Amino acid sequence: MPRFSAILFLSVTLWTATANGADIQEPSSKPWTDWPVVGQATLSWLWFDIYSSQLRTPDGDYHQVKDDVSPHPLALEIRYLRNISSKELLEETQAQWNRLGYDTTQTDAWLTVLAGVMPSVKTGERLAYVSDGRTGQLYYFSRQEQPRLLGKFDNQQMNDAFLSIWLSPRAEYPKLRRQLIGMKP
């Protein structure tokens, strides 16, 4: 499977969910699942659809401040359109971090953390990564079960690195990024 698996992972959307999907909230106390959608996109490779994704923020707008891709609360949700193993998601995450120039010493430590929580996903299942701008949570939504929090991530650099896979101006898929952040083509 190509490198998108990790992106999918983030599609691994990497981190957490609660029963109502709302651990990280804005002062308005609206759960992230009620935040307006900023943008949505589908990652395809040749004729294979890998995942569809959407970005949400409390006000429905995405604002990047310099190199900080997550200066404010946001939620990245990925619905997988094919089966992808946990191993493939982690390998793609690593490949994307390498591509973005993150230090291998740091990313190896982050991957160890992710390996402890990253599930394999099946068609129709979702991962959601919810960030307050500094930390993040990874949620897993299967087709049969209630949402499940996979992990909480308190490292701000890891939080930004994970979201950079989709939101950095240097992301591998610029069209997908533009669609997610609500930019016109």
C-alpha distance (Angstrom), angle and dihedral (degrees) to the residues before:
residue distance angle dihedral
M1 . . .
P2 3.80 . .
R3 3.75 124.1 .
F4 3.80 93.0 -86.4
S5 3.75 89.1 87.4
A6 3.74 90.3 85.5
I7 3.68 92.3 44.1
L8 3.69 84.0 52.2
F9 3.64 88.4 50.0
L10 3.53 87.9 62.0
S11 2.37 74.5 32.9
V12 3.65 43.9 40.4
T13 3.26 71.4 67.3
L14 3.54 68.9 -164.9
W15 3.69 108.3 -146.3
T16 3.85 148.8 48.6
A17 3.73 153.7 -24.4
T18 3.75 138.3 178.1
A19 3.76 129.6 -151.7
N20 3.78 90.4 -85.6
G21 3.80 93.9 29.0
A22 3.79 94.7 -118.4
D23 3.79 117.5 109.7
I24 3.79 95.3 125.4
Q25 3.78 111.5 50.7
E26 3.74 141.5 166.0
P27 3.79 118.7 -115.5
S28 3.81 87.3 -93.3
S29 3.82 86.1 70.8
K30 3.79 91.6 -132.5
P31 3.79 110.1 148.2
W32 3.80 113.9 -115.7
T33 3.79 89.2 -113.6
D34 3.83 87.2 67.0
W35 3.81 94.6 49.9
P36 3.81 114.2 111.0
V37 3.80 118.4 -100.0
V38 3.81 113.6 -106.8
G39 3.79 94.0 -169.0
Q40 3.77 144.8 -34.1
A41 3.79 136.1 -145.3
T42 3.79 143.2 173.6
L43 3.78 123.4 -134.7
S44 3.79 112.6 -143.0
W45 3.76 131.0 174.7
L46 3.78 114.3 -158.0
W47 3.82 101.5 -44.8
F48 3.83 95.5 -24.9
D49 3.78 119.2 101.7
I50 3.81 107.7 -146.6
Y51 3.80 103.8 -179.3
S52 3.76 144.5 -27.3
S53 3.78 118.3 -132.6
Q54 3.76 140.9 -172.6
L55 3.77 135.2 -167.1
R56 3.82 121.9 -145.0
T57 3.80 131.8 -173.2
P58 3.81 131.2 178.1
D59 3.82 91.9 -105.4
G60 3.81 99.2 30.4
D61 3.82 93.6 -111.9
Y62 3.80 131.0 104.8
H63 3.81 119.2 -144.4
Q64 3.79 122.5 -177.6
V65 3.79 117.1 -161.4
K66 3.82 111.0 -152.8
D67 3.82 106.8 -63.4
D68 3.82 95.1 -15.7
V69 3.82 106.2 104.2
S70 3.80 92.6 -176.2
P71 3.81 109.5 40.0
H72 3.81 91.1 142.9
P73 3.81 138.9 29.4
L74 3.78 115.9 -64.7
A75 3.77 141.0 154.8
L76 3.80 125.6 -144.0
E77 3.79 113.6 -163.4
I78 3.79 123.6 -171.2
R79 3.80 125.0 -167.3
Y80 3.79 111.2 -163.2
L81 3.75 118.1 -134.0
R82 3.81 94.4 -168.5
N83 3.80 138.1 27.1
I84 3.81 113.4 -84.9
S85 3.79 126.2 179.5
S86 3.77 123.6 -128.9
K87 3.81 87.8 -117.2
E88 3.81 91.8 55.7
L89 3.81 91.7 48.5
L90 3.80 91.3 51.1
E91 3.82 92.6 45.9
E92 3.80 91.0 51.4
T93 3.79 91.4 47.5
Q94 3.79 89.4 52.8
A95 3.82 91.8 47.1
Q96 3.81 91.3 51.1
W97 3.81 92.8 48.2
N98 3.81 89.8 49.5
R99 3.80 89.7 49.1
L100 3.82 90.6 50.5
G101 3.83 90.5 51.4
Y102 3.79 101.5 -112.0
D103 3.80 116.4 160.5
T104 3.81 111.7 -96.3
T105 3.80 92.4 -137.5
Q106 3.80 89.9 59.8
T107 3.79 96.0 41.1
D108 3.81 92.7 49.4
A109 3.81 88.7 57.6
W110 3.81 91.7 46.5
L111 3.80 91.7 48.4
T112 3.80 89.8 52.9
V113 3.81 88.7 56.0
L114 3.81 92.1 46.5
A115 3.80 92.8 46.8
G116 3.80 88.1 62.5
V117 3.81 92.7 59.1
M118 3.81 109.7 21.1
P119 3.80 112.6 111.2
S120 3.77 129.4 -159.9
V121 3.79 108.8 -107.0
K122 3.77 131.4 -142.9
T123 3.77 129.6 -153.3
G124 3.81 109.5 -69.9
E125 3.80 96.0 20.4
R126 3.80 121.5 118.7
L127 3.77 140.2 -147.1
A128 3.77 121.3 -162.1
Y129 3.77 127.9 -167.1
V130 3.79 113.6 -160.4
S131 3.80 120.5 -169.3
D132 3.78 133.3 -174.3
G133 3.81 88.4 -157.6
R134 3.81 94.5 -89.9
T135 3.80 108.1 39.4
G136 3.77 134.5 25.9
Q137 3.74 146.2 -152.2
L138 3.80 128.8 -150.7
Y139 3.81 120.8 -144.4
Y140 3.79 131.2 -169.9
F141 3.80 123.1 -151.6
S142 3.79 115.4 -168.0
R143 3.76 121.9 -172.9
Q144 3.80 94.2 -113.4
E145 3.82 105.6 33.8
Q146 3.76 140.3 59.8
P147 3.83 115.4 -94.9
R148 3.78 112.7 -79.7
L149 3.80 129.8 -152.4
L150 3.79 107.5 -128.0
G151 3.78 99.2 -176.5
K152 3.77 149.9 -30.4
F153 3.79 120.0 -125.8
D154 3.80 118.5 -156.9
N155 3.80 98.3 177.6
Q156 3.82 108.7 103.3
Q157 3.81 93.2 -159.3
M158 3.81 91.1 53.3
N159 3.80 89.9 46.7
D160 3.81 91.4 54.3
A161 3.82 93.4 41.3
F162 3.75 92.3 53.0
L163 3.80 93.8 48.8
S164 3.81 90.9 43.6
I165 3.79 88.7 70.4
W166 3.81 86.6 74.0
L167 3.79 105.6 16.3
S168 3.80 108.0 39.0
P169 3.82 116.5 106.1
R170 3.84 83.4 -127.4
A171 3.84 93.7 54.7
E172 3.79 114.5 136.2
Y173 3.80 92.8 -118.8
P174 3.83 107.2 49.0
K175 3.80 94.5 172.8
L176 3.81 90.8 54.4
R177 3.81 89.8 48.3
R178 3.81 92.6 50.3
Q179 3.80 91.1 50.2
L180 3.82 92.5 48.0
I181 3.81 94.6 50.2
G182 3.78 91.9 46.7
M183 3.81 99.1 -109.4
K184 3.77 118.7 153.0
P185 3.82 113.5 -114.3
